[in-house]
Amino acid sequence: MRLFSTLRFLAATALALLVAHSAIGADPIQSHARPYPAFGRVERLDPALDQLLAPDAAMENLAEGFNWSEGPVWLANAGALVFTDVPENVAYRWSDGAGISIYLRPSGLTGEPNGAREPGANGLATDAKGQLLLAQHGDRRIARWDESARAFTTLAAHYDGKRFNSPNDLCVDRQGNIYFTDPPYGLGKTAPRDLDFQGVYRITPDGVVTLLTQEISRPNGIELSPDEGTLYVANSEGKRAVIRAYELRTDGTLGPGRDFFDATKLQRSDRRGVPDGLSADVHGNLWATGPGGVLIIDSAGKLLGTLLTGRSTANCCFGGPQGTTLYITAGDVLCRIETKVTGRAPPKK
């Protein structure tokens, strides 16, 4: 028993040391305790924003010291948030009270170094069973994490016999179809590239991979409207920083695309960032990371306000006990804000 206690103490100490140091020099990862420090500010551009955010709503800094935080997803079964640090090949878990801990290491590159520039997992999602789905840069695949077996299962790694570039973000519909983007951001200079285009794909529940479009130069964040009749895709190319919208037909194909929102003119020195992560609420508003932080856009494409983070901001998701908390991965920071809405309905069980 004494040996077991000693080993348990050493394991806990090792884990604490891993969490306490990020790879950006020797700067510690700091998990804040309640009351959480205030962070950024809310820019209100339209009275309609009052229906989504209380007048006194403010962002809170939950933890900081990451290299590039990404891919937040709420695990309802665990009552916790999981997010990634892409360059460091690690996924973290955060919850009130417990704070932050390492959830997966590695998260995206599970084998030997392969020239990946950003080896970790990027976007995360959950399926109808609550299982974690990952867009893995390093392994160049969409994978599922089996918590009980402590192992990854490949859901898709190839299109037309060729390896994907570096799957970036994903979302799941109520029928279990997975939609994902495949830009080249995770590839390094020495990583061989099999596909000469950047695609948006769908994986059916029985594993069939279909290319939906290759017209977007830098497809990044991806999300569905609450009625699942529209598929949104962020284009993170600086000169054409737009969010595209496509009719999603009943047979799974896409109708013609249109520019839903153009963020190009919002870019300036004090508002860094391009369209990246997307999260729709139950009313069809889009919470989209972009220049300055998180853009709050109504279903008609009107900008209602911005959650100004003061840095390039990667992604966001709804979660929390009531489903009304928006969690935001903003560069080196994990933050949140309470809203008056919930995210779109999750996949059916």
C-alpha positions as a Markdown table, in Angstrom:
| # | Residue | x | y | z |
|---|---|---|---|---|
| 1 | Met | 0.0 | 0.0 | 0.0 |
| 2 | Arg | 2.8 | 2.4 | 0.8 |
| 3 | Leu | 4.5 | 1.7 | -2.5 |
| 4 | Phe | 1.2 | 2.3 | -4.3 |
| 5 | Ser | 0.7 | 5.6 | -2.5 |
| 6 | Thr | 4.3 | 6.6 | -3.4 |
| 7 | Leu | 3.8 | 5.8 | -7.1 |
| 8 | Arg | 0.5 | 7.6 | -7.1 |
| 9 | Phe | 2.1 | 10.7 | -5.6 |
| 10 | Leu | 4.9 | 10.6 | -8.2 |
| 11 | Ala | 2.5 | 10.2 | -11.0 |
| 12 | Ala | 0.4 | 13.2 | -9.8 |
| 13 | Thr | 3.6 | 15.3 | -9.4 |
| 14 | Ala | 4.7 | 14.5 | -12.9 |
| 15 | Leu | 1.3 | 15.4 | -14.3 |
| 16 | Ala | 1.3 | 18.7 | -12.4 |
| 17 | Leu | 4.7 | 19.5 | -13.8 |
| 18 | Leu | 3.6 | 18.8 | -17.3 |
| 19 | Val | 0.6 | 21.0 | -17.0 |
| 20 | Ala | 2.6 | 23.8 | -15.3 |
| 21 | His | 4.9 | 24.3 | -18.3 |
| 22 | Ser | 3.9 | 25.1 | -21.8 |
| 23 | Ala | 6.3 | 24.9 | -24.6 |
| 24 | Ile | 6.6 | 28.7 | -25.1 |
| 25 | Gly | 9.8 | 29.0 | -23.3 |
| 26 | Ala | 9.5 | 28.4 | -19.5 |
| 27 | Asp | 6.3 | 30.4 | -19.1 |
| 28 | Pro | 3.9 | 28.5 | -16.9 |
| 29 | Ile | 0.4 | 27.5 | -17.9 |
| 30 | Gln | -1.7 | 29.4 | -15.4 |
| 31 | Ser | -5.1 | 28.0 | -14.5 |
| 32 | His | -7.0 | 30.8 | -12.8 |
| 33 | Ala | -9.4 | 30.3 | -9.8 |
| 34 | Arg | -12.7 | 31.9 | -9.1 |
| 35 | Pro | -13.3 | 34.8 | -9.3 |
| 36 | Tyr | -11.8 | 34.6 | -12.8 |
| 37 | Pro | -10.0 | 37.7 | -14.1 |
| 38 | Ala | -11.9 | 39.9 | -16.5 |
| 39 | Phe | -10.8 | 39.6 | -20.1 |
| 40 | Gly | -11.3 | 41.7 | -23.2 |
| 41 | Arg | -14.5 | 43.6 | -23.8 |
| 42 | Val | -17.8 | 43.4 | -25.6 |
| 43 | Glu | -18.4 | 45.7 | -28.5 |
| 44 | Arg | -22.2 | 46.3 | -29.1 |
| 45 | Leu | -23.1 | 47.4 | -32.6 |
| 46 | Asp | -26.8 | 46.6 | -32.8 |
| 47 | Pro | -29.7 | 46.6 | -30.1 |
| 48 | Ala | -30.5 | 43.0 | -31.2 |
| 49 | Leu | -27.4 | 41.8 | -29.4 |
| 50 | Asp | -29.3 | 42.4 | -26.1 |
| 51 | Gln | -31.3 | 39.3 | -26.9 |
| 52 | Leu | -28.1 | 37.3 | -26.9 |
| 53 | Leu | -25.9 | 38.9 | -24.2 |
| 54 | Ala | -27.0 | 40.5 | -21.0 |
| 55 | Pro | -25.9 | 44.2 | -20.6 |
| 56 | Asp | -23.4 | 43.3 | -18.0 |
| 57 | Ala | -22.0 | 40.2 | -19.8 |
| 58 | Ala | -18.2 | 40.0 | -19.7 |
| 59 | Met | -15.5 | 37.6 | -20.7 |
| 60 | Glu | -13.5 | 35.7 | -18.1 |
| 61 | Asn | -9.9 | 34.5 | -18.4 |
| 62 | Leu | -9.9 | 30.8 | -17.3 |
| 63 | Ala | -6.4 | 29.8 | -18.1 |
| 64 | Glu | -3.4 | 31.1 | -20.1 |
| 65 | Gly | 0.1 | 30.4 | -21.3 |
| 66 | Phe | -0.7 | 28.2 | -24.3 |
| 67 | Asn | 1.1 | 28.3 | -27.6 |
| 68 | Trp | -2.0 | 28.3 | -29.9 |
| 69 | Ser | -5.2 | 27.1 | -28.2 |
| 70 | Glu | -7.9 | 25.6 | -30.5 |
| 71 | Gly | -10.8 | 23.3 | -31.1 |
| 72 | Pro | -12.9 | 23.7 | -27.9 |
| 73 | Val | -15.7 | 21.1 | -27.4 |
| 74 | Trp | -18.0 | 20.6 | -24.4 |
| 75 | Leu | -18.1 | 17.0 | -23.1 |
| 76 | Ala | -21.6 | 16.8 | -21.6 |
| 77 | Asn | -21.0 | 13.3 | -20.2 |
| 78 | Ala | -18.0 | 14.6 | -18.2 |
| 79 | Gly | -19.2 | 18.1 | -17.5 |
| 80 | Ala | -15.9 | 19.5 | -18.8 |
| 81 | Leu | -14.3 | 21.3 | -21.8 |
| 82 | Val | -11.6 | 19.8 | -23.9 |
| 83 | Phe | -9.5 | 21.9 | -26.2 |
| 84 | Thr | -6.2 | 21.6 | -28.0 |
| 85 | Asp | -2.8 | 23.3 | -28.2 |
| 86 | Val | -2.0 | 22.5 | -31.8 |
| 87 | Pro | 1.8 | 23.1 | -32.1 |
| 88 | Glu | 2.4 | 21.3 | -28.8 |
| 89 | Asn | 0.5 | 18.1 | -29.8 |
| 90 | Val | -1.6 | 18.1 | -26.7 |
| 91 | Ala | -5.3 | 18.3 | -25.7 |
| 92 | Tyr | -6.3 | 19.8 | -22.3 |
| 93 | Arg | -9.4 | 19.3 | -20.1 |
| 94 | Trp | -10.8 | 22.1 | -18.1 |
| 95 | Ser | -13.7 | 22.3 | -15.6 |
| 96 | Asp | -14.8 | 24.6 | -12.8 |
| 97 | Gly | -13.1 | 23.6 | -9.6 |
| 98 | Ala | -10.7 | 21.1 | -11.1 |
| 99 | Gly | -9.1 | 23.6 | -13.4 |
| 100 | Ile | -6.9 | 22.4 | -16.1 |
| 101 | Ser | -5.2 | 19.0 | -16.8 |
| 102 | Ile | -3.7 | 17.2 | -19.7 |
| 103 | Tyr | -6.3 | 15.1 | -21.5 |
| 104 | Leu | -4.4 | 13.7 | -24.5 |
| 105 | Arg | -0.8 | 13.7 | -25.4 |
| 106 | Pro | -0.2 | 13.1 | -28.2 |
| 107 | Ser | -3.4 | 14.6 | -29.7 |
| 108 | Gly | -2.7 | 14.7 | -33.4 |
| 109 | Leu | 0.6 | 13.1 | -34.3 |
| 110 | Thr | 0.7 | 9.7 | -32.8 |
| 111 | Gly | 3.8 | 8.3 | -34.6 |
| 112 | Glu | 7.3 | 9.4 | -35.5 |
| 113 | Pro | 7.9 | 13.0 | -36.6 |
| 114 | Asn | 6.7 | 13.4 | -40.2 |
| 115 | Gly | 7.5 | 17.0 | -41.1 |
| 116 | Ala | 4.2 | 18.3 | -39.8 |
| 117 | Arg | 4.4 | 22.1 | -39.0 |
| 118 | Glu | 1.5 | 21.9 | -36.5 |
| 119 | Pro | 1.3 | 18.2 | -35.4 |
| 120 | Gly | -1.5 | 18.3 | -32.9 |
| 121 | Ala | -5.2 | 17.9 | -33.3 |
| 122 | Asn | -7.1 | 21.0 | -34.3 |
| 123 | Gly | -10.9 | 21.0 | -34.4 |
| 124 | Leu | -12.9 | 18.8 | -32.0 |
| 125 | Ala | -16.5 | 17.6 | -32.0 |
| 126 | Thr | -18.6 | 14.8 | -30.4 |
| 127 | Asp | -20.8 | 12.2 | -31.9 |
| 128 | Ala | -24.2 | 11.1 | -30.8 |
| 129 | Lys | -22.7 | 8.8 | -28.1 |
| 130 | Gly | -20.6 | 11.7 | -26.8 |
| 131 | Gln | -17.4 | 10.3 | -28.1 |
| 132 | Leu | -14.6 | 12.7 | -29.0 |
| 133 | Leu | -13.9 | 13.3 | -32.7 |
| 134 | Leu | -10.6 | 14.9 | -33.8 |
| 135 | Ala | -9.3 | 16.6 | -36.9 |
| 136 | Gln | -5.7 | 15.4 | -36.6 |
| 137 | His | -3.0 | 17.5 | -38.4 |
| 138 | Gly | -0.1 | 15.2 | -37.8 |
| 139 | Asp | -1.8 | 11.9 | -38.6 |
| 140 | Arg | -3.7 | 13.7 | -41.5 |
| 141 | Arg | -7.0 | 12.1 | -40.6 |
| 142 | Ile | -10.3 | 12.3 | -38.9 |
| 143 | Ala | -10.3 | 10.1 | -35.8 |
| 144 | Arg | -12.4 | 9.0 | -32.9 |
| 145 | Trp | -11.0 | 8.7 | -29.4 |
| 146 | Asp | -12.1 | 5.5 | -27.5 |
| 147 | Glu | -11.9 | 6.5 | -23.9 |
| 148 | Ser | -12.3 | 3.0 | -22.5 |
| 149 | Ala | -9.6 | 1.5 | -24.9 |
| 150 | Arg | -7.4 | 4.6 | -24.7 |
| 151 | Ala | -6.9 | 4.5 | -28.4 |
| 152 | Phe | -7.7 | 6.4 | -31.6 |
| 153 | Thr | -9.8 | 4.9 | -34.4 |
| 154 | Thr | -9.4 | 6.2 | -38.0 |
| 155 | Leu | -12.6 | 7.4 | -39.5 |
| 156 | Ala | -11.1 | 8.8 | -42.7 |
| 157 | Ala | -7.5 | 9.4 | -43.9 |
| 158 | His | -7.8 | 9.3 | -47.7 |
| 159 | Tyr | -9.8 | 10.7 | -50.6 |
| 160 | Asp | -9.5 | 8.9 | -54.0 |
| 161 | Gly | -6.6 | 6.9 | -52.6 |
| 162 | Lys | -4.6 | 10.0 | -51.6 |
| 163 | Arg | -3.8 | 11.3 | -48.1 |
| 164 | Phe | -5.6 | 14.4 | -46.8 |
| 165 | Asn | -3.5 | 17.6 | -46.4 |
| 166 | Ser | -4.2 | 18.3 | -42.7 |
| 167 | Pro | -7.8 | 18.1 | -41.6 |
| 168 | Asn | -8.6 | 21.2 | -39.7 |
| 169 | Asp | -12.2 | 21.5 | -38.3 |
| 170 | Leu | -15.3 | 19.4 | -38.3 |
| 171 | Cys | -19.0 | 19.3 | -37.3 |
| 172 | Val | -21.6 | 16.6 | -37.1 |
| 173 | Asp | -25.3 | 16.5 | -38.2 |
| 174 | Arg | -28.2 | 14.7 | -36.5 |
| 175 | Gln | -27.9 | 11.7 | -38.9 |
| 176 | Gly | -24.2 | 11.2 | -37.9 |
| 177 | Asn | -22.6 | 12.6 | -41.0 |
| 178 | Ile | -19.3 | 14.4 | -40.3 |
| 179 | Tyr | -18.3 | 17.5 | -42.4 |
| 180 | Phe | -14.7 | 18.6 | -42.3 |
| 181 | Thr | -12.2 | 21.0 | -44.0 |
| 182 | Asp | -8.8 | 20.1 | -45.2 |
| 183 | Pro | -6.4 | 23.0 | -45.7 |
| 184 | Pro | -2.6 | 22.6 | -45.8 |
| 185 | Tyr | -1.8 | 24.5 | -42.6 |
| 186 | Gly | -0.5 | 21.5 | -40.7 |
| 187 | Leu | 2.0 | 20.4 | -43.4 |
| 188 | Gly | 5.6 | 21.4 | -43.0 |
| 189 | Lys | 8.0 | 22.1 | -45.9 |
| 190 | Thr | 9.2 | 18.5 | -45.9 |
| 191 | Ala | 5.8 | 16.9 | -45.6 |
| 192 | Pro | 4.7 | 15.4 | -49.0 |
| 193 | Arg | 1.4 | 16.6 | -50.3 |
| 194 | Asp | -0.8 | 14.2 | -52.2 |
| 195 | Leu | -3.8 | 16.4 | -53.0 |
| 196 | Asp | -3.3 | 19.6 | -55.1 |
| 197 | Phe | -6.5 | 21.3 | -53.7 |
| 198 | Gln | -8.1 | 22.2 | -50.4 |
| 199 | Gly | -11.4 | 20.4 | -50.0 |
| 200 | Val | -14.5 | 20.3 | -47.9 |
| 201 | Tyr | -15.7 | 16.7 | -47.3 |
| 202 | Arg | -18.4 | 14.6 | -45.7 |
| 203 | Ile | -18.0 | 11.2 | -44.0 |
| 204 | Thr | -21.2 | 9.1 | -43.8 |
| 205 | Pro | -21.9 | 6.9 | -40.8 |
| 206 | Asp | -20.8 | 3.9 | -42.9 |
| 207 | Gly | -17.5 | 5.6 | -43.7 |
| 208 | Val | -18.0 | 6.8 | -47.3 |
| 209 | Val | -16.0 | 10.0 | -48.0 |
| 210 | Thr | -17.4 | 12.5 | -50.5 |
| 211 | Leu | -15.7 | 15.7 | -51.7 |
| 212 | Leu | -18.3 | 18.5 | -51.4 |
| 213 | Thr | -16.4 | 21.4 | -52.8 |
| 214 | Gln | -12.8 | 22.5 | -53.6 |
| 215 | Glu | -13.6 | 26.1 | -54.5 |
| 216 | Ile | -12.5 | 27.6 | -51.2 |
| 217 | Ser | -8.8 | 28.6 | -51.2 |
| 218 | Arg | -8.3 | 28.1 | -47.4 |
| 219 | Pro | -11.3 | 26.3 | -45.9 |
| 220 | Asn | -11.1 | 26.4 | -42.1 |
| 221 | Gly | -14.0 | 26.5 | -39.6 |
| 222 | Ile | -17.2 | 24.6 | -40.5 |
| 223 | Glu | -20.7 | 24.6 | -39.0 |
| 224 | Leu | -24.3 | 23.8 | -39.8 |
| 225 | Ser | -27.4 | 25.9 | -39.3 |
| 226 | Pro | -29.8 | 24.7 | -36.7 |
| 227 | Asp | -32.2 | 23.3 | -39.3 |
| 228 | Glu | -29.1 | 21.7 | -41.1 |
| 229 | Gly | -30.2 | 23.3 | -44.3 |
| 230 | Thr | -27.1 | 25.4 | -44.6 |
| 231 | Leu | -23.4 | 24.6 | -44.3 |
| 232 | Tyr | -21.1 | 27.4 | -43.4 |
| 233 | Val | -17.3 | 27.3 | -44.2 |
| 234 | Ala | -14.8 | 30.0 | -43.1 |
| 235 | Asn | -12.1 | 31.0 | -45.7 |
| 236 | Ser | -9.1 | 32.1 | -43.8 |
| 237 | Glu | -7.2 | 33.6 | -46.7 |
| 238 | Gly | -6.4 | 37.2 | -45.7 |
| 239 | Lys | -7.2 | 38.8 | -49.0 |
| 240 | Arg | -10.6 | 37.1 | -49.2 |
| 241 | Ala | -11.5 | 36.7 | -45.5 |
| 242 | Val | -15.1 | 35.5 | -46.0 |
| 243 | Ile | -17.6 | 33.0 | -44.6 |
| 244 | Arg | -19.2 | 31.0 | -47.3 |
| 245 | Ala | -22.8 | 29.6 | -47.1 |
| 246 | Tyr | -24.0 | 26.6 | -49.0 |
| 247 | Glu | -27.5 | 25.0 | -49.3 |
| 248 | Leu | -27.2 | 21.5 | -48.0 |
| 249 | Arg | -29.5 | 19.3 | -50.1 |
| 250 | Thr | -31.3 | 16.3 | -48.7 |
| 251 | Asp | -29.1 | 14.0 | -50.8 |
| 252 | Gly | -26.0 | 15.4 | -49.0 |
| 253 | Thr | -24.7 | 17.5 | -51.9 |
| 254 | Leu | -24.2 | 21.2 | -51.8 |
| 255 | Gly | -26.0 | 23.9 | -53.8 |
| 256 | Pro | -24.2 | 27.0 | -55.1 |
| 257 | Gly | -22.2 | 28.9 | -52.6 |
| 258 | Arg | -22.5 | 32.5 | -51.6 |
| 259 | Asp | -20.6 | 34.9 | -49.4 |
| 260 | Phe | -22.5 | 35.0 | -46.2 |
| 261 | Phe | -20.2 | 37.5 | -44.4 |
| 262 | Asp | -17.1 | 39.4 | -45.6 |
| 263 | Ala | -14.6 | 40.2 | -42.8 |
| 264 | Thr | -11.9 | 41.4 | -45.1 |
| 265 | Lys | -12.5 | 45.1 | -44.3 |
| 266 | Leu | -12.6 | 44.5 | -40.6 |
| 267 | Gln | -8.9 | 43.6 | -40.5 |
| 268 | Arg | -6.5 | 46.2 | -39.1 |
| 269 | Ser | -3.5 | 46.3 | -36.8 |
| 270 | Asp | -5.5 | 46.3 | -33.6 |
| 271 | Arg | -7.9 | 43.6 | -34.8 |
| 272 | Arg | -5.9 | 40.7 | -35.9 |
| 273 | Gly | -7.3 | 37.4 | -37.3 |
| 274 | Val | -9.2 | 35.9 | -40.1 |
| 275 | Pro | -12.4 | 33.8 | -40.3 |
| 276 | Asp | -11.6 | 30.6 | -38.4 |
| 277 | Gly | -13.9 | 28.7 | -36.0 |
| 278 | Leu | -17.7 | 28.8 | -36.2 |
| 279 | Ser | -20.5 | 28.0 | -33.8 |
| 280 | Ala | -24.2 | 28.4 | -34.5 |
| 281 | Asp | -26.7 | 29.1 | -31.7 |
| 282 | Val | -30.2 | 27.6 | -31.6 |
| 283 | His | -31.7 | 30.7 | -33.3 |
| 284 | Gly | -29.3 | 30.6 | -36.3 |
| 285 | Asn | -26.9 | 33.3 | -35.2 |
| 286 | Leu | -23.3 | 32.6 | -36.1 |
| 287 | Trp | -20.5 | 33.1 | -33.5 |
| 288 | Ala | -17.5 | 33.3 | -35.7 |
| 289 | Thr | -13.9 | 34.0 | -34.8 |
| 290 | Gly | -12.3 | 36.6 | -37.0 |
| 291 | Pro | -10.7 | 40.1 | -36.9 |
| 292 | Gly | -10.6 | 41.3 | -33.3 |
| 293 | Gly | -12.1 | 38.2 | -31.6 |
| 294 | Val | -15.5 | 36.6 | -32.0 |
| 295 | Leu | -17.9 | 38.2 | -34.5 |
| 296 | Ile | -21.6 | 37.7 | -33.6 |
| 297 | Ile | -23.6 | 37.6 | -36.9 |
| 298 | Asp | -27.3 | 37.1 | -37.3 |
| 299 | Ser | -28.8 | 34.6 | -39.7 |
| 300 | Ala | -29.1 | 37.4 | -42.4 |
| 301 | Gly | -25.4 | 38.1 | -42.2 |
| 302 | Lys | -25.6 | 41.3 | -40.1 |
| 303 | Leu | -22.8 | 41.9 | -37.6 |
| 304 | Leu | -24.4 | 42.6 | -34.2 |
| 305 | Gly | -21.3 | 42.9 | -32.1 |
| 306 | Thr | -17.8 | 41.5 | -31.4 |
| 307 | Leu | -16.2 | 39.9 | -28.4 |
| 308 | Leu | -12.9 | 41.7 | -28.5 |
| 309 | Thr | -10.1 | 39.5 | -27.2 |
| 310 | Gly | -7.2 | 41.7 | -28.3 |
| 311 | Arg | -5.4 | 38.9 | -30.1 |
| 312 | Ser | -5.9 | 36.4 | -32.9 |
| 313 | Thr | -8.7 | 34.1 | -31.9 |
| 314 | Ala | -9.1 | 30.5 | -33.1 |
| 315 | Asn | -12.4 | 29.0 | -32.2 |
| 316 | Cys | -15.4 | 28.9 | -29.9 |
| 317 | Cys | -18.2 | 26.5 | -28.7 |
| 318 | Phe | -21.3 | 26.5 | -26.6 |
| 319 | Gly | -21.3 | 24.4 | -23.4 |
| 320 | Gly | -21.5 | 24.5 | -19.6 |
| 321 | Pro | -24.2 | 23.1 | -17.4 |
| 322 | Gln | -27.0 | 25.0 | -19.1 |
| 323 | Gly | -25.4 | 25.0 | -22.6 |
| 324 | Thr | -25.4 | 28.8 | -22.6 |
| 325 | Thr | -21.6 | 29.4 | -21.9 |
| 326 | Leu | -19.5 | 30.3 | -24.9 |
| 327 | Tyr | -15.9 | 29.0 | -24.5 |
| 328 | Ile | -13.3 | 30.8 | -26.6 |
| 329 | Thr | -9.7 | 29.7 | -27.5 |
| 330 | Ala | -7.9 | 33.0 | -28.1 |
| 331 | Gly | -4.2 | 32.4 | -28.9 |
| 332 | Asp | -2.6 | 31.8 | -25.5 |
| 333 | Val | -5.8 | 32.2 | -23.5 |
| 334 | Leu | -8.9 | 30.1 | -22.7 |
| 335 | Cys | -11.8 | 32.3 | -21.9 |
| 336 | Arg | -15.6 | 32.3 | -21.6 |
| 337 | Ile | -18.7 | 34.4 | -21.5 |
| 338 | Glu | -22.3 | 33.7 | -20.4 |
| 339 | Thr | -25.0 | 34.1 | -23.1 |
| 340 | Lys | -28.8 | 34.0 | -23.3 |
| 341 | Val | -28.8 | 31.3 | -25.9 |
| 342 | Thr | -27.7 | 27.7 | -26.4 |
| 343 | Gly | -25.9 | 26.1 | -29.3 |
| 344 | Arg | -27.6 | 24.3 | -32.1 |
| 345 | Ala | -28.9 | 20.8 | -31.2 |
| 346 | Pro | -26.3 | 18.1 | -30.9 |
| 347 | Pro | -26.4 | 14.8 | -32.9 |
| 348 | Lys | -29.2 | 12.4 | -32.0 |
| 349 | Lys | -28.4 | 9.3 | -30.0 |
